[in-house]
Amino acid sequence: MRMSKRTWMSGFKLNIHARGTGFALMLFALTQVPVAIKTTADINCMEKLGQKCRNIIQQS
């Protein structure tokens, strides 16, 4: 009952012009781009906070 990998891959074809490809790429962009922007902003804020903490510690 188990399909071998070779049999499964023989029926698999990549087609970038398939019907759902554009929709899938749009959905991916709409869900991942905001997350990437938020993560970048978080990292930037953490770096600035770290620099402020270092300055406070060095002044003490």
Summary of the structure (lengths in Angstrom):
residues: 60
radius of gyration: 23.4
end to end distance: 70.4
largest distance: 70.4
contacts: 94
relative contact order: 0.06
helix: 75%
strand: 0%
